[in-house]
Amino acid sequence: MLWAFLTTTASLPRYSAGCLQAARWCLMADGYWLAATDTANNAYATAFGSSFAAPQVSGALALLAEAFPLLSPNDLRARILASADNTFTGFVSVGSVDLLDGPGTFLHAYSTEFGHGFLDIRAALLPIGAITMAAADGGTVRTEDFTFSSGGAMGDAVTRSLDGIDLTVTDALAAGFDVPAKDFAREAATTPLAETLAARTFGRDLKALREASISPLADTFAAHPGNTLEVVGPDGATRAAVLISDGDNMGLALSRTLTEGDLKLDLGVKVARDDGTLMGFSDSSGGGADMASLTLALSHDTGAGGFFALTGEVGIADLATTTAVSDTSTAGYNSLGLDIGSRGVFASGDRLALGLSMPIATTSGSADMIVPVARGDGTSEVRSISVDLAPSERQIDLSLSYQIPMGDSSEFLVEVVHAENYGNLAGNSDQAIVIGMNWTF
């Protein structure tokens, strides 16, 4: 290997000869040196030459050997050439060199004068080229294809299970790097509560909402992305709801009131297909879950204005696998809600309600990931990791709403909601207030 050198002055003069015939394995390094002299206690002098450039390259190789103890001397040489900076003005490529000895290619351009360019030890210590990792089938997979998302019902379950585990990834030049396993798992993005509340409020007929009798299963698809179309049977006791979405989300819910009188018991069934936003896993190739549940509600309208509704849902989900998640069990989930309120509280026709709920969250289930786990000595072993699907803390919502008619054709609504462990993420909270009015013509 031939070393050239440059000073650190702004003009960067050339003091050594160009690489010429050695350009295919040549590297440039800084040959400028500033040091104290013995002529005075405040005297300094400069020197330059290949004697100062060569140790920098040797030292860089020593650092690489320490960082990547499993690489051969030839691998280290290829790495320091592949990471050389050849992006500066004046670099004129006359060809490229394949720096890989085995299968595949990794080309790096060189010039007659500067060879492969300037030594860049930082770049040499970072991943170079495509980054892959060992797959369950014995092959390799690109890290961008390995990354996956988990549904909002799982909250922090996946990242919590992977906490403290490092995986080994490999770059194009066979160097291994340890990466936290949880970096490959993305928790479902939580939409700000204010946006969710506003979308739910302004998509409703406020007058119908205020005047309607207690219908505890009317919002059966509230946790799912998309819009809901509801149909009530002629007898008023049978209801159907259809989830409509632009994506892969769809669902059907049926419910029936089983008792007559002021105290009502409603029983329902619900089936849904989720794209991974709410339940299951998803990556660039797809994913999601098939969900089925029983819904139950107990409600009471006193006739004097007071009312309450207790709702619950219990279900199971068949989860799709992804590149990272090789196997899953059936997941269990549930939800619970309580609404208490009264009509005619402050004015004729008004409605005041207090709500407490736990939205859908996974309660049981596990998944397996077969991954290269870092041992800490530069090596790794492919083994199975079990992932718990239940979040550490559940979301709890507390709400207070008030509605009043402003006239024959206008309605007013104010609602305040506080969500603790929002998105089933421990310690994550959000608050929102929405004020709405609508008019009918």
N, C-alpha and C positions, 0 to 999 in steps of 0.2 A: 504494500500500500504506500502511495506517495503522498506526502503532506505538503501543502502550500501554506502560506501564512499571510495575514493582512494586519495592518495597524488599526487601532480604534478611532483614528481621526476621521473627521467628516468626509475627507476626500477619498479615503480607503485606497491608498496607492498600492500597486502591485510590486512586491519585492522579489518574488520567486518566479521561476519559469512556469509556463502552463503545464498541464498534465500531459498533453500530446499523446504519445503512443500508450501511455498508462491510463488514459482517461476512463476506461471501462471499470477500473477498480481504484480510482483516485478520489480523494476527499480534501476539501479545503478546511483549514482551522486557523484560529487567531494566533499569530506569532508575536504579538506585541506584549511587552512586559514593563511594568513600572514598579521600582523598588527603591528603598532607602539606600544611601551610600554612606561610606565612612568619612567623607570629607567634612561634614558638619552635622550637628544634631537635627537640622531641619532640611537636609539636602536629599533630593531624590534624582534618579536618573532613569532613562528609558533604554530599552534594548529590544531588538527584534531579530527573529531568525527561526529556522525550522527546529532548532533546539527547544524553543518554547512551544511550537505548534504540536510537535510529536507527542509530548507528554499529555496534552489535552485529549488526544485521541486514545492514547493508552489508558488514561484514567477513565474515559468514557466507556471503554470496553470493560474495565474492571467494575464499574457501576452496573453495567448491563449484566455481567456475570453474577453479581450479587442479587440483582432483582429477578433474574431468570436462571436459576441454578440448573435447570434441566436442559437448557439449550447448549448445543455444541459450539466450539469456537467458530466453526463455519456459519452456524446460525446467527451468532453474535455479529460476525462480520457483515452478513447480509442485512441484518437489522440496522446497523449504523449507516450503511449505504442507502437503504430504503427510506430512512428518515431524514436524510440530508436535504437541506433547503435549496431547491433549484428554481424558486419562484421570483427571484430578484431580476431587475432590469440588467440586461447585458448577458444573461445566460442564453446561449444559442445551442439548442439540442442538435446533436449529430447522430443520434441513435438511442437505443434503450437496451437494457440488460435484464434478462430474466433472472431474478435473485433466488428463485426456488429451485432446489435440486430435484425434488420429487415431483409427483403429479401436480398439475395446475401451473399457473404462471403468475408472476408478479413482476411487472415491468417498471423500471425506473430509468428516466432519461438521464443522459450525461452529455457534457460538452467537451470540446477539445481542450479548452483553457481551464475550466473549473471542475472537470470531472463530474461527479454526482452532485456537487454543490457544497454548501457549508455545513459543518457539523452542527447538529441540533439534538442535544442529549435529551431535552424534554420530550421531543417528538418520539425519540427512540424508546423512552420509558412508557409511552402511552400506546394503546392498541393501534395497529397499523392494518389498513385494509378491512375486508369483511370480517365480522365477528360471529363465531358460531359456537355451539355447545353440543355435547354428546346427547343423542336422543335415545329413547327407550328401546328402539329397534336396532341399536348398534350403529346407526348412521349419525349424521350431524344435522342440526337445524339452525337456521339463522336466528339470532336473538330477537330481531323484530317480529319474526313469526311466532316466537315462543311467548311473547308478552300477551297477557290476557286480562279481562275485566271480570269482576264479580258483581252480581246483582245487589240492589239496594237492600233487599231483605237480609242479606248476609252481613252487611255493615263492615266491621273491621275483622271479621272472623278469619279470612284468608291471610291478611297481612300479619295478624297476631300469631297465627300458627307458624308462619315462616320467619318470624322475628328471631334473630340470632343465628340463622343458617346462611352460609355463604355457598354460592355455586361457582364453578370454574368455567370460564369462557375462554376461547382461544381465538387469537387473531390470525390474519392471513399468513404470518411468518412463524406460526406454531408457538407463540408465547402465551402463557396462561395468566389469567387475571381472575382474582376473586371478586365476585359481585354479590351484594346482599340479595338473597332469594326474593324478599318482599318487593324489590325494585321491579320485578317482572309482573307483579300483581297490582292492578289498578282498582282501587275502590270505586264504586259507582259515584259519579259526580252528583253532588246534591244541589238541586236547583234552589236558589234563595227562596225562603218560605214566603216572602212577599209576592214573588212571581206566581208561585203555586196557588196561594190564596186568592190573588187577583183573578187568575184564569178560572178558578173554580166558581168565584162569585159572579163575574160578569158573563159567564156562559149560562146563567140560570134566569128563569122568570121569577123575580123576587116576590111578586104578588102571589103566584102559585105556591112558592116555597113557604110564605107566611101563613097562607090559609089552609094548606093541605093538612090532612089528618096525619098522624104519626105513621111514617113508613120507614121502619128501621133498616130495611134491606134495600132501600132505593139507591144507596151509594155503594153498591157491592163492588164496583170496579174503580173506586176512587183512587186506589193505589197504583193502578195500571196506567201506562201512557196511552193516550187516545181519548176518543169521545164515546159516550154511552147513549144508546137509543133505548128508551123504556116503553113498554106496552103494558097496559092494565086490562085484565079480562073484564067481560061484561058484569060479572058478579062482584068485582072489586076485590076479590080474595086471591086472585091469581095474577102474578106479575112475571114479566119476562124482560130481560135486559141483554142487549147485544153490544159488545165492545167493538168499536170501529176504529181502525188505525191505518196510517199510510204505510207502516212497516209490516213486520212479521207478527205484531201483536193482534190477537183476536180472542174473543170469548163469548160465552153464552151462559146466562144465569136464569134459573127458574125458581120461583118461591110461591108458597101458598099459605094463607092464614088458616090455621087449624081450629081456632076457637072463635066464638062469637061473643059480643059484649064489649065492655070497656077494657077488659084485660085480654090482650091478644098474644097468641103464640104463632110465630111464623117460622116455617122450615123451608130451606132451599138447598139447591145443588148448583155448583158452578164449575165449569170447565174453561180453561184458558190456555192459550199459547203465548209465551213471553219470549222476547228476543234476547233476554239476558239483562235487560234494564232493571227489572225487579227481582228476578230469580235466576239462579244458575250462573254459568260461565259463558263468555264469548270472546272470540279473537277475530283475526282478519278473515278466517274461513267460515265463521258463523258461530252457532251455539244457541243457548237459550234453555227453555224448560217447558214441559207439558205439565199443567197444574190441574188438580181436581180437589174440590173441597165441599164440605157441608156448612151451611150457614144457618144460624139459629138466632131468633130475636124474641124478646119478651117486652111488650110495650103496654102502656096504660094511659088512657086519656080520661081524666076525671069528669069531663063535661063542664066543669066550672072554670076551666082554663088551664089547670095544671096538667102536666104530662111528664112521662119518663120513658126511656127506651134503652134496653140493654141488648147489645148485639155481640155475637161471637162468630168466629170462623175457624175451622180446623181442616187442614188439608195436607196432601202429599204432592211432591213434584218429582218428575223423572227428568234428571239433568243431563244435558248433552255434554260430551267430552270435547276437549280442545287439544291443540298440539301439546300444551303443557300438562293438562289434566288428563291422565290416561284412564282413570276409572272413577266412578262415583256411585254412592249408595242412593237410595231413595231419601229425599229430604222431607222433613216434616216442618210445617209452619202453622202459625195461627195469628189471630188478631182479636182485639177486644175493645168495646166502646160503650160509654155510658153518657146519655144526654138527659138532663133534667131542666125543666123550664115551665113557663106559664104564659098565658095570653091575657091581655087586658090588665097589665101590671100598672102602667102609668097613664095609659090612654086607651080608648076603645080601639080594639083591633090590633094593638101592638103585640110583640112576641119577644120574650126574653129567654135565653137558653144558656146553660152552662154545660160544657162538655169535657170529658176526660177519656182519652183513648190511647191504645197502644196499636199502631198500624202494623201491617203484616211484617213478620220477622221469622227467620228460620229458627227452629227450635231443636232440630236434630239432623244428623246426617254427616257424612264424611266423604272425602275425595282423596285420591292417591296421585302423587306426582313422582315419576321416575326420572331422577335428575343427577347430574354430576356434582356431588357434594365435596367442597374443598376440605382437605385434611389439615391444612395449616403449614405443611412442609413443602408446598409447591405441587403436590400431587392431589389427585381426587379419586373418588370412587362413585360409581353409579349405583344409587340405591333408592328405595321407595320412601317417600315422605307422606305421612298421613296429615290431612288438613281437616280441622273441625269446621263445620259450616255454620255454627250458631254464634252470633255476635256476643261480645262480652257484656254489653249493656243494650237494652232496648230503647227505642224512641218512645217517649211519653209526651202527649200533647194535652195542653190545657187551654180551653177556648171559652170565650164569652161573646155572645152576639145579641144584638138588639135590632128589631125591625119595626117600622111603623109606616102606615100609609100617609102620604103627604097630600092626598087628594084622591079623586076618582081614578086618575090615570097615572099617578106617580108613586114610587116607593122609595124608602130610605132604609139603608142597612149600614151598620157599623159592627165590625167583628175584630176581636183581638185574640191572637194565638201565641202561645209560648210553647216551643218544642225543646225538650231536653233530650240529649243524646240523638240529635237530629241526624237522620240517615242511618240510624243504628250504629253511630260512631260515638264511643265513650267520650264524654266531656264536651261534645260538640253541641252547642245550643244556638237557637235562632228565635227571633221574635218578629211579629209582623202585625200591622193593623191595616185594615182595608175599610174604606168608606165608599159606599156605592149608592147610586140613584139610577133608576130607569123610568122611562115614560112609555106609555102605550098610546097609540093614535088610532 
